[in-house]
Amino acid sequence: MNIRAYLKNFKLTFWHYQLIGWTIYMANEILTSLDFFTKTKNAIPYVIVAFVVFFAETIGLRYLYRYFYNLRRSPVFYILLISIISLLCSFIMRELLMMVEPLFFDCSPAWIDRVRDNKYFGAIFLSAWLPFVWSILYFVIRYYQELQNEIQKSKALQLQTVKAQLKMLRYQLNPHFLFNSLNSIQGLMYKDVRKADLMLTELSEFLRYSLKHNNDIFIPLREEFEIMEKYLFIEKIRFSDKLLYTIEYPEEIGNAKILSFLTQPLIENAVKYGMRSNHNEITHIVIRATREGDKLCVVIQNSGQWIVKEEQGTGIQNTKERLQNAYSYNSSIDINYNDQMVNVEIKIPYDE
């Protein structure tokens, strides 16, 4: 695993926050109290012991707060809880440090005989800020991490839903096309057995090729057009010289990702309605793809006239729904037509 991948997957844990936070705190204490460390004997060992006491105490707080966090109480409850526990922690830290001070400094009287006066309790109250801040940070970070996990779960669930919807729409296409193809083969069987046999062979090849991408939501543009070329060849067998088609795209955009079978219903419509509206004349179909900045533009053109009911048909509606599910509002489908030509243009984000 390279460094970039490691950093991408790296997540801060409790121990990371603990070490970073206390290191920053101790560094600040040393820098702001240089006279104490340079002029006082045994100052450094004492500070190390104090650090260990603070560190150990907060580890205990972690397990205590874990229990209270799961209670899901009101913010007021947690503020009161943190305040009380912070004062208690400050008291314990003060007492522990008073116990070890004679090991490093000349102290009198002994720990048990020390006076606990107003100054003593004032110091406890003032030093309670440290566990108080640590406690607040614990709850804030814990809440933030939990929130991020919920967001990730929500995104994963949404992605699974979108994939399921895209697959459902994709599966609606194959039976529709298969039904039309089998009807065509049935019609040819009584007119031209050779053509029917060739069409059945090509249909089998088309289905075999499409099954290769059965579970793929996105495929390279090159492979999408290869599948569509097989589809058009099947239709070419059916209509013979009355159907001509051209597929054009720059080789450098061949790896651009596109929804699998996105163009199939549009090409099917181009053949179906083009042949119907051309009145026995030759139907020309042009499929073209280009890159326009950060967009992949796919155009399906056919000679003939626009049939109004086509806009409400399964192919157009299916394509619109798939685009919406896959790209949200970052895609478009525009239909332009006149008395001689129908032009359908799809624009999606360019991605390799």
VOLUM-79078 format. One record per residue (C-alpha): residue number from 1; x, y, z. Coordinates in pm, whole numbers, plus 50000, padded with zeros to 5 digits. Each point is the difference from the previous one (the first is absolute). Layout:
<atoms>
+------+-------+-------+-------+
! pavo !     x !     y !     z !
+------+-------+-------+-------+
!  NUM !     X !     Y !     Z !
...
+------+-------+-------+-------+
</atoms>
This chain:
<atoms>
+------+-------+-------+-------+
! pavo !     x !     y !     z !
+------+-------+-------+-------+
!    1 ! 50000 ! 50000 ! 50000 !
!    2 ! 50151 ! 50337 ! 49896 !
!    3 ! 50007 ! 50307 ! 50220 !
!    4 ! 49710 ! 50172 ! 49824 !
!    5 ! 49772 ! 49697 ! 50041 !
!    6 ! 50105 ! 49966 ! 50365 !
!    7 ! 49921 ! 50365 ! 50074 !
!    8 ! 49667 ! 49969 ! 49821 !
!    9 ! 49897 ! 49706 ! 50218 !
!   10 ! 50158 ! 50133 ! 50318 !
!   11 ! 49759 ! 50083 ! 50282 !
!   12 ! 50081 ! 50168 ! 50331 !
!   13 ! 49920 ! 49788 ! 50305 !
!   14 ! 49973 ! 50082 ! 50369 !
!   15 ! 50369 ! 49927 ! 50051 !
!   16 ! 50102 ! 50236 ! 49720 !
!   17 ! 49798 ! 50283 ! 50150 !
!   18 ! 50131 ! 49913 ! 50348 !
!   19 ! 50366 ! 50006 ! 49905 !
!   20 ! 49971 ! 50308 ! 49779 !
!   21 ! 49800 ! 50196 ! 50257 !
!   22 ! 50219 ! 49924 ! 50299 !
!   23 ! 50320 ! 50053 ! 49802 !
!   24 ! 49882 ! 50347 ! 49899 !
!   25 ! 49898 ! 50074 ! 50359 !
!   26 ! 50334 ! 49890 ! 50147 !
!   27 ! 50197 ! 50186 ! 49734 !
!   28 ! 49807 ! 50316 ! 50085 !
!   29 ! 50064 ! 49950 ! 50374 !
!   30 ! 50372 ! 49961 ! 49943 !
!   31 ! 50026 ! 50303 ! 49771 !
!   32 ! 49803 ! 50225 ! 50235 !
!   33 ! 50187 ! 49883 ! 50313 !
!   34 ! 50363 ! 49989 ! 49888 !
!   35 ! 50125 ! 50167 ! 50322 !
!   36 ! 49841 ! 49725 ! 50208 !
!   37 ! 50166 ! 49726 ! 49797 !
!   38 ! 50340 ! 50165 ! 49985 !
!   39 ! 50025 ! 50115 ! 50362 !
!   40 ! 49807 ! 49735 ! 50192 !
!   41 ! 50165 ! 49669 ! 50085 !
!   42 ! 49810 ! 49688 ! 49891 !
!   43 ! 49746 ! 50213 ! 49810 !
!   44 ! 50001 ! 49777 ! 49693 !
!   45 ! 49942 ! 49667 ! 50185 !
!   46 ! 49719 ! 50166 ! 50195 !
!   47 ! 49832 ! 50123 ! 49681 !
!   48 ! 50033 ! 49652 ! 49847 !
!   49 ! 49826 ! 49849 ! 50301 !
!   50 ! 49729 ! 50269 ! 49979 !
!   51 ! 49956 ! 49920 ! 49632 !
!   52 ! 49958 ! 49629 ! 50078 !
!   53 ! 49740 ! 50083 ! 50268 !
!   54 ! 49802 ! 50222 ! 49761 !
!   55 ! 50027 ! 49747 ! 49719 !
!   56 ! 49888 ! 49707 ! 50216 !
!   57 ! 49710 ! 50197 ! 50142 !
!   58 ! 49863 ! 50090 ! 49658 !
!   59 ! 50019 ! 49637 ! 49890 !
!   60 ! 49773 ! 49918 ! 50290 !
!   61 ! 49769 ! 50284 ! 49899 !
!   62 ! 49975 ! 49851 ! 49653 !
!   63 ! 49833 ! 49684 ! 50129 !
!   64 ! 49781 ! 50195 ! 50240 !
!   65 ! 49882 ! 50241 ! 49729 !
!   66 ! 49942 ! 49716 ! 49757 !
!   67 ! 49728 ! 49873 ! 50233 !
!   68 ! 49839 ! 50342 ! 50047 !
!   69 ! 50022 ! 50083 ! 49629 !
!   70 ! 49786 ! 49699 ! 49915 !
!   71 ! 49725 ! 50125 ! 50235 !
!   72 ! 49911 ! 50271 ! 49745 !
!   73 ! 49899 ! 50263 ! 50253 !
!   74 ! 49949 ! 50375 ! 49955 !
!   75 ! 50292 ! 50247 ! 49957 !
!   76 ! 49927 ! 50147 ! 50345 !
!   77 ! 50050 ! 49657 ! 50157 !
!   78 ! 50340 ! 49963 ! 49836 !
!   79 ! 50114 ! 50350 ! 50095 !
!   80 ! 49917 ! 49931 ! 50366 !
!   81 ! 50159 ! 49656 ! 49980 !
!   82 ! 50321 ! 50136 ! 49848 !
!   83 ! 50018 ! 50283 ! 50256 !
!   84 ! 49966 ! 49767 ! 50298 !
!   85 ! 50243 ! 49741 ! 49862 !
!   86 ! 50251 ! 50273 ! 49905 !
!   87 ! 50004 ! 50132 ! 50357 !
!   88 ! 50041 ! 49645 ! 50132 !
!   89 ! 50287 ! 49936 ! 49756 !
!   90 ! 50167 ! 50326 ! 50099 !
!   91 ! 49977 ! 49898 ! 50367 !
!   92 ! 50150 ! 49656 ! 49930 !
!   93 ! 50282 ! 50146 ! 49792 !
!   94 ! 50080 ! 50255 ! 50268 !
!   95 ! 50013 ! 49735 ! 50273 !
!   96 ! 50214 ! 49759 ! 49795 !
!   97 ! 50249 ! 50272 ! 49914 !
!   98 ! 50020 ! 50106 ! 50364 !
!   99 ! 50083 ! 49638 ! 50086 !
!  100 ! 50292 ! 49981 ! 49754 !
!  101 ! 50139 ! 50351 ! 50053 !
!  102 ! 50220 ! 49891 ! 50299 !
!  103 ! 50177 ! 49758 ! 49764 !
!  104 ! 50127 ! 50290 ! 49788 !
!  105 ! 49995 ! 50311 ! 50220 !
!  106 ! 50059 ! 50093 ! 50363 !
!  107 ! 49643 ! 50015 ! 50125 !
!  108 ! 49862 ! 50043 ! 50345 !
!  109 ! 49775 ! 49907 ! 50161 !
!  110 ! 49926 ! 49651 ! 49870 !
!  111 ! 49714 ! 49937 ! 49756 !
!  112 ! 49757 ! 49883 ! 50268 !
!  113 ! 50067 ! 50309 ! 50209 !
!  114 ! 49957 ! 50258 ! 49723 !
!  115 ! 49744 ! 50274 ! 50065 !
!  116 ! 49694 ! 49988 ! 49772 !
!  117 ! 49899 ! 50364 ! 50022 !
!  118 ! 49823 ! 50239 ! 49765 !
!  119 ! 50316 ! 50038 ! 49791 !
!  120 ! 50015 ! 49623 ! 49958 !
!  121 ! 49638 ! 49977 ! 49885 !
!  122 ! 50046 ! 50304 ! 49778 !
!  123 ! 50290 ! 49824 ! 49826 !
!  124 ! 49784 ! 49691 ! 49947 !
!  125 ! 49725 ! 50211 ! 49846 !
!  126 ! 50242 ! 50185 ! 49769 !
!  127 ! 50180 ! 49683 ! 49884 !
!  128 ! 49665 ! 49833 ! 49919 !
!  129 ! 50014 ! 50173 ! 49660 !
!  130 ! 50238 ! 49733 ! 49871 !
!  131 ! 49774 ! 49693 ! 50050 !
!  132 ! 49700 ! 50217 ! 49907 !
!  133 ! 50147 ! 50090 ! 49659 !
!  134 ! 50115 ! 49640 ! 49947 !
!  135 ! 49648 ! 49875 ! 50077 !
!  136 ! 49834 ! 50247 ! 49765 !
!  137 ! 50239 ! 49900 ! 49722 !
!  138 ! 49929 ! 49633 ! 50064 !
!  139 ! 49625 ! 50042 ! 49955 !
!  140 ! 50037 ! 50233 ! 49701 !
!  141 ! 50244 ! 49768 ! 49820 !
!  142 ! 49794 ! 49693 ! 50086 !
!  143 ! 49686 ! 50166 ! 49865 !
!  144 ! 50181 ! 50117 ! 49686 !
!  145 ! 50136 ! 49652 ! 49928 !
!  146 ! 49659 ! 49845 ! 50052 !
!  147 ! 49843 ! 50260 ! 49772 !
!  148 ! 50259 ! 49928 ! 49728 !
!  149 ! 49933 ! 49626 ! 50028 !
!  150 ! 49627 ! 50061 ! 49959 !
!  151 ! 50065 ! 50221 ! 49697 !
!  152 ! 50219 ! 49729 ! 49844 !
!  153 ! 49735 ! 49736 ! 50068 !
!  154 ! 49734 ! 50225 ! 49849 !
!  155 ! 50212 ! 50059 ! 49689 !
!  156 ! 50068 ! 49628 ! 49965 !
!  157 ! 49629 ! 49926 ! 50032 !
!  158 ! 49912 ! 50267 ! 49744 !
!  159 ! 50263 ! 49860 ! 49764 !
!  160 ! 49858 ! 49650 ! 50036 !
!  161 ! 49651 ! 50136 ! 49932 !
!  162 ! 50114 ! 50186 ! 49690 !
!  163 ! 50183 ! 49692 ! 49872 !
!  164 ! 49691 ! 49788 ! 50056 !
!  165 ! 49784 ! 50253 ! 49812 !
!  166 ! 50249 ! 50019 ! 49713 !
!  167 ! 50012 ! 49621 ! 49971 !
!  168 ! 49622 ! 49981 ! 50006 !
!  169 ! 49975 ! 50253 ! 49716 !
!  170 ! 50276 ! 49820 ! 49812 !
!  171 ! 49821 ! 49667 ! 50028 !
!  172 ! 49686 ! 50158 ! 49853 !
!  173 ! 50190 ! 50056 ! 49674 !
!  174 ! 50118 ! 49649 ! 49917 !
!  175 ! 49657 ! 49828 ! 50001 !
!  176 ! 49859 ! 50287 ! 49792 !
!  177 ! 50272 ! 49967 ! 49738 !
!  178 ! 49990 ! 49619 ! 50008 !
!  179 ! 49624 ! 50002 ! 49940 !
!  180 ! 50040 ! 50221 ! 49692 !
!  181 ! 50291 ! 49796 ! 49864 !
!  182 ! 49819 ! 49669 ! 50036 !
!  183 ! 49697 ! 50148 ! 49822 !
!  184 ! 50229 ! 50105 ! 49715 !
!  185 ! 50156 ! 49654 ! 49980 !
!  186 ! 49656 ! 49845 ! 49997 !
!  187 ! 49902 ! 50222 ! 49709 !
!  188 ! 50315 ! 49917 ! 49803 !
!  189 ! 49965 ! 49625 ! 50046 !
!  190 ! 49723 ! 49988 ! 49740 !
!  191 ! 50170 ! 50239 ! 49758 !
!  192 ! 50374 ! 49940 ! 50018 !
!  193 ! 50127 ! 49707 ! 50207 !
!  194 ! 50365 ! 50098 ! 49945 !
!  195 ! 49943 ! 50349 ! 50138 !
!  196 ! 49802 ! 49862 ! 50291 !
!  197 ! 50285 ! 49762 ! 50083 !
!  198 ! 50259 ! 50279 ! 49973 !
!  199 ! 49788 ! 50230 ! 50215 !
!  200 ! 49957 ! 49731 ! 50266 !
!  201 ! 50377 ! 49941 ! 50002 !
!  202 ! 50070 ! 50372 ! 50038 !
!  203 ! 49735 ! 50032 ! 50268 !
!  204 ! 50168 ! 49722 ! 50198 !
!  205 ! 50333 ! 50179 ! 49960 !
!  206 ! 49843 ! 50328 ! 50112 !
!  207 ! 49849 ! 49840 ! 50311 !
!  208 ! 50326 ! 49823 ! 50081 !
!  209 ! 50186 ! 50329 ! 49973 !
!  210 ! 49746 ! 50187 ! 50210 !
!  211 ! 50010 ! 49733 ! 50272 !
!  212 ! 50368 ! 50079 ! 50039 !
!  213 ! 49890 ! 50335 ! 50144 !
!  214 ! 49691 ! 49869 ! 50175 !
!  215 ! 50110 ! 50129 ! 50342 !
!  216 ! 50183 ! 50310 ! 49876 !
!  217 ! 49825 ! 50331 ! 50053 !
!  218 ! 50267 ! 50201 ! 49817 !
!  219 ! 50209 ! 49877 ! 49707 !
!  220 ! 50249 ! 50166 ! 49763 !
!  221 ! 49847 ! 50189 ! 49709 !
!  222 ! 50191 ! 49776 ! 49760 !
!  223 ! 49827 ! 49688 ! 50129 !
!  224 ! 49658 ! 50168 ! 50007 !
!  225 ! 50036 ! 50084 ! 49631 !
!  226 ! 50127 ! 49651 ! 49918 !
!  227 ! 49681 ! 49855 ! 50151 !
!  228 ! 49786 ! 50252 ! 49812 !
!  229 ! 50176 ! 49918 ! 49675 !
!  230 ! 49901 ! 49635 ! 50048 !
!  231 ! 49642 ! 50112 ! 50063 !
!  232 ! 49997 ! 50212 ! 49683 !
!  233 ! 50146 ! 49712 ! 49800 !
!  234 ! 49704 ! 49787 ! 50109 !
!  235 ! 49764 ! 50272 ! 49883 !
!  236 ! 50200 ! 50033 ! 49678 !
!  237 ! 49931 ! 49632 ! 49928 !
!  238 ! 49633 ! 50065 ! 50055 !
!  239 ! 49967 ! 50312 ! 49782 !
!  240 ! 50286 ! 49933 ! 49756 !
!  241 ! 50087 ! 50299 ! 49777 !
!  242 ! 49729 ! 50218 ! 50150 !
!  243 ! 50210 ! 50059 ! 50312 !
!  244 ! 50342 ! 50167 ! 50010 !
!  245 ! 50190 ! 50086 ! 50317 !
!  246 ! 50322 ! 50171 ! 50104 !
!  247 ! 50173 ! 50005 ! 50340 !
!  248 ! 50259 ! 50272 ! 50060 !
!  249 ! 50211 ! 50098 ! 50300 !
!  250 ! 50363 ! 50107 ! 50061 !
!  251 ! 50217 ! 49714 ! 50116 !
!  252 ! 50129 ! 50203 ! 50297 !
!  253 ! 49657 ! 50002 ! 50168 !
!  254 ! 49945 ! 49627 ! 49960 !
!  255 ! 50057 ! 49939 ! 50372 !
!  256 ! 49746 ! 50260 ! 50114 !
!  257 ! 49747 ! 49845 ! 50238 !
!  258 ! 49636 ! 49981 ! 49896 !
!  259 ! 49695 ! 49823 ! 50139 !
!  260 ! 49983 ! 49657 ! 49842 !
!  261 ! 49731 ! 49976 ! 49732 !
!  262 ! 49920 ! 50371 ! 50039 !
!  263 ! 49983 ! 50051 ! 49624 !
!  264 ! 49817 ! 49675 ! 49915 !
!  265 ! 49638 ! 50120 ! 50046 !
!  266 ! 50077 ! 50321 ! 49809 !
!  267 ! 50158 ! 49808 ! 49711 !
!  268 ! 49708 ! 49758 ! 50005 !
!  269 ! 49761 ! 50296 ! 49972 !
!  270 ! 50210 ! 50148 ! 49719 !
!  271 ! 49968 ! 49677 ! 49802 !
!  272 ! 49635 ! 49939 ! 50081 !
!  273 ! 49860 ! 50349 ! 49942 !
!  274 ! 50252 ! 50090 ! 49732 !
!  275 ! 49893 ! 49706 ! 49785 !
!  276 ! 49634 ! 50077 ! 50066 !
!  277 ! 50019 ! 50370 ! 49910 !
!  278 ! 50232 ! 49966 ! 49700 !
!  279 ! 49730 ! 49828 ! 49792 !
!  280 ! 50215 ! 49727 ! 49846 !
!  281 ! 50295 ! 50234 ! 49939 !
!  282 ! 50349 ! 49933 ! 50137 !
!  283 ! 50035 ! 50077 ! 50371 !
!  284 ! 50335 ! 50146 ! 50104 !
!  285 ! 50108 ! 49969 ! 50363 !
!  286 ! 50306 ! 50179 ! 50134 !
!  287 ! 50140 ! 49937 ! 50349 !
!  288 ! 50267 ! 50247 ! 50103 !
!  289 ! 50188 ! 50072 ! 50324 !
!  290 ! 50224 ! 50296 ! 50082 !
!  291 ! 50154 ! 50160 ! 50304 !
!  292 ! 49889 ! 50354 ! 50085 !
!  293 ! 50206 ! 50122 ! 50296 !
!  294 ! 49895 ! 49798 ! 50303 !
!  295 ! 49706 ! 49842 ! 49815 !
!  296 ! 49964 ! 49694 ! 49781 !
!  297 ! 49757 ! 50077 ! 49719 !
!  298 ! 49823 ! 49713 ! 49822 !
!  299 ! 49777 ! 50070 ! 49701 !
!  300 ! 49758 ! 49759 ! 49829 !
!  301 ! 49865 ! 50129 ! 49669 !
!  302 ! 49757 ! 49837 ! 49762 !
!  303 ! 49839 ! 50110 ! 49678 !
!  304 ! 49625 ! 50020 ! 50013 !
!  305 ! 49742 ! 50187 ! 50203 !
!  306 ! 49935 ! 50025 ! 50371 !
!  307 ! 49702 ! 49803 ! 50124 !
!  308 ! 49832 ! 50177 ! 50292 !
!  309 ! 49922 ! 49688 ! 50203 !
!  310 ! 50369 ! 49904 ! 49990 !
!  311 ! 50079 ! 50262 ! 50267 !
!  312 ! 49771 ! 49822 ! 50245 !
!  313 ! 50121 ! 49654 ! 49902 !
!  314 ! 50191 ! 49753 ! 50213 !
!  315 ! 50339 ! 50075 ! 49840 !
!  316 ! 50006 ! 50377 ! 50062 !
!  317 ! 49851 ! 49976 ! 50350 !
!  318 ! 50234 ! 49718 ! 50095 !
!  319 ! 50302 ! 50200 ! 49882 !
!  320 ! 49890 ! 50309 ! 50193 !
!  321 ! 49956 ! 49799 ! 50320 !
!  322 ! 50338 ! 49830 ! 49964 !
!  323 ! 50172 ! 50335 ! 49942 !
!  324 ! 49826 ! 50149 ! 50305 !
!  325 ! 50095 ! 49708 ! 50224 !
!  326 ! 50361 ! 49983 ! 49883 !
!  327 ! 50092 ! 50366 ! 49959 !
!  328 ! 49720 ! 50193 ! 50172 !
!  329 ! 49983 ! 50351 ! 49849 !
!  330 ! 50348 ! 49977 ! 49847 !
!  331 ! 49870 ! 49850 ! 49675 !
!  332 ! 49758 ! 50092 ! 49722 !
!  333 ! 49811 ! 49854 ! 49706 !
!  334 ! 49886 ! 50233 ! 49721 !
!  335 ! 49781 ! 49905 ! 49705 !
!  336 ! 49994 ! 50211 ! 49683 !
!  337 ! 49824 ! 49914 ! 49678 !
!  338 ! 49865 ! 50130 ! 49671 !
!  339 ! 49826 ! 49847 ! 49701 !
!  340 ! 50310 ! 49809 ! 49892 !
!  341 ! 50213 ! 49925 ! 50306 !
!  342 ! 49968 ! 49907 ! 50369 !
!  343 ! 50291 ! 50082 ! 50231 !
!  344 ! 50031 ! 49872 ! 50359 !
!  345 ! 50293 ! 50136 ! 50200 !
!  346 ! 50112 ! 49870 ! 50340 !
!  347 ! 50255 ! 50178 ! 50218 !
!  348 ! 50152 ! 49832 ! 50305 !
!  349 ! 50309 ! 50072 ! 50217 !
!  350 ! 50319 ! 49889 ! 49831 !
!  351 ! 50179 ! 49737 ! 50205 !
!  352 ! 50256 ! 49734 ! 49915 !
+------+-------+-------+-------+
</atoms>
